[in-house]
Amino acid sequence: MRNLVLVGGGHSQVAVLKSFGMNPLPGVRLTLVCRDSHTPYSGMLPGLIAGHYTFDDVHIDLRRLAAFAGARFIKDDVIGIDRLAKHVLCRSRDPIPYDVCSLNIGSAPNTVDVPGAAAYAVPVKPISRFINHWQELKEKVGNTPGTYRIGVVGAGAGGTELILAAHHGLSNLLQDLNKPPESVKLTLITATAEIVPTHNKAVMRRLNRCLKSKGIDVRVGRRVIDVDKSKVRFDDGTTAELDTLLWTAQAAAPAWLEETGLELTQDGFIQVRDTLQSVTDDFIFAAGDIATMVNHPREKAGVMAVRQGPPLTRNLRRILTDQAPKPFRPQAKWLSLISTGEKSAVASWYGLSAAGPLVWRWKDWIDRRFMDRFNTLPDMTPGHNTNAANHGGDPDSLDDLMRCAGCGGKIGSPILMRVFDRLRAETELAEAFSVELDDGAVSVPPAHRSLVQSVDFFRAFIDDPYLFGCIAANHALTDIYAMGAKPHSALAIALLPALPDAVLEEDLFLLLKGALTICHRAHTQLVGGHSGEGQETALGFAVSGYGEADLLLRKSGLKPGDALILTKPLGTGTLLAAHMRLKAKGRWIDTALEMMCQSADRAAEIFLEANASACTDVTGFGLAGHVLEMARASQVQCQIDLDTLPPLDGAMETIQAGILSTLHAQNIAGVQPYLKMDETAKRHALYPLLFDPQTAGGLIAGVPETHSERCVRRLRRAGYGAARIIGRVAERGLPGITLRGS
């Protein structure tokens, strides 16, 4: 089995992912490491700035594309490559082993060489960060009395497009705010003698006329030598007063590349051969802005990265199957379509030029067609990209078909011992790992405390073993917190598919390290457990905790007049179901995963301090199912106000698309006999959220009415931003739930 690790989700590597999704390569485990779940298409950024496109129009959803490709998606920053160990080094995760590594991480404008630029200028790349800056800039323009002055450094095609797009977008903003056009002044600055110097004279003339017609100040032949908070200085001794400076000039590479030992250009870019392999290392490929083809140097342009996608894919497949990569010769010239702010554009092709709305429509068609290739994916079907692509196993292997069961299906002792040694070596987590080789774990209960025990176990729903370990442990610990107890120790139960020993060891290590990270924060020890082979990865924990018997929170304590307070938003069930079908946006899944990692420890403490009468966690049976458990145990009627239910980002979209968890129908059936509602409530948009199964969901507690508002405020200050009162306990009697909603 071989590990192919893709670093970055640039224009070349999305082609690799799509190819592996359409035609998996058995025996290859594919991993994508990227800081963001959505990667922007640079060719459509000006359209976003101008207001012609939405966020989703200009972004490729990497989390969804990776799922289609059968690739593990690791959301993190890469900070280095250890070529000797063949590891990709991450900022907050363990190193990721590779056999072949491909980099497509783009570049960023160089602000280091100009004093003050790094502190005061806003680089246009990474684009994902610039988009956030742009939203902040629009707020500043709207809130500033008088004139707001914006400069753009760099008058290549990118800088020129950017300032024209900014003019159009800000003009519309000023119109909406009833502010005069002169409320914004734009200045384009370049050290070159002409704007767009790599294009023909006709293109230059067209763009100069366009800039002049919009009142944009153009300063050519001016090299910026110093930047401060409100002024830039040029090499000719002149200055310009500016409130914000956007920087597009002089592409630069990440500094960590210098530590890799790869041969780089003077500007720090990876030198590659015609095969897109590093000239230093056959097993490292690079494409897009981060690469410079030694025999065919080209300017840094998005079109080059797009064109390198197919040859990069072909050569990665060839080297992974022990074939010689084939050379690729990039074209020397290409069609450029430069947008001019409004829905118009200038075409540049050798010495030819054209302009107008038809050119923009042509560009729009090309850009949308490119994006559609990666955002409109075939529907997932059972068995799509399972172990053969994702884990490297061969489903037709006789050995896989005849794996032993029973105790013969346990993970081997040598692997376990190596994993244990590695976990003990994790200094910051070592105190949370207390596994001995006895037949059982021994713990001494604190004096005068009651023992609280719980168990949880479920199959993996994400392909990142470390993150799944974090979520599984947090989910299990929540049961202890829900009772107002403190977790003390945990036993793990882990299942992993049949994998080569090195991969199995790495996955088990990451699963348990993720769990240990959560246990360490909870001052809980992982004291043992069991591991074995299964059809797919699954993880669970038997958790023990202790609490004062008189202070433990149970489901049976609800009292009439109590407010029902929920601590987390709802919707993990529908979102995970949508993710499996490639119907969820990556940022929705990011938010859901963050919620799943949020501990309930502080929420439980706040509920105890608010004299909560009862509490439970909202998990597989959904909010309605768990409220019903409390109602039945307490023999009370509860009311839920549907208008107050907090959905996770994207949950309502997936529900409205008819995507529900497989447990959803059973949850409805289990609660239906106890529900009272009118047709208005049943037609309420948030009604389905009641039955959505939650993973590592929030707590639901009954709190005396007199303490409820203050309790919610304290929960929100503690980080539970969605905490709110979602209902009340009405009266004692036959248990049930009354639904209300407008």
Buried (B, 14 or more C-beta within 10 A) or exposed (E): BBBBBBBBBBBBBBBBBBBBBEEBBBBBBBBBBBBBBBBBBBBBBBBBBBBBBEEEBBBBBBBBBBBBBBBBBBBBBBBBBBBEEBBBBBEEBBBBBBBBBBBBBBBBBBBEEBEBBBEBBBBBBBBBBBBEBBEEBBEEBBEBEEEBBBBBBBBBBBBBBBBBBBBBBBBEBBEEEEBEEEBBBBBBBBBBEBBBEEBBEBBBEBBBEBBEEBEBBBBBEBBBBBBBEEBBBBEEEEEBEBBBBBBBBBBBBBEBBEEBBBEBEEEBBBBBBBBBBBBBBEBBBBBBBBBBBEEBEBEBBBBBBBBBBBBBBBBBBBBBEEEEBEEBEBEEEBEBBBBBBBBBBBBBBEEEBBBBEEBBEBBBEEBBEBBEEBBEBEEBEEEBBBBBBBBBBBEEEEEEEEEEEEEEBBBEEEBBEBBBEBBEEBEEBEEBBBBEEEEEBEEEEEEEBBBBEBEBBBEBBBBBBBBBBBBBBBBBBBBBBBBBBBBBBBBBBBBBBBBBEEBBBBBBBBBBBBBBBBBBBBEBBBBBBEBBBBEEBBBBBBBBBBBEEEEBBBBBBBBBBBBBBBBBBBBBBBBBBBBBBBBBBBBBBBBBBEBBBBBBBBBBBBBBEBEBBBBBBBBBBBBBBBBBBBBBBBEBBBBBBBEBBBBBBBBBBBBEEEBBBEBBEBBBEBBEEBBEBEEEBEEBBBBBBBBBBBBBBBBBBBBBBEBBEEBBEBBBEBEBBBBBBBBBBBEEEEBBBBBBBE
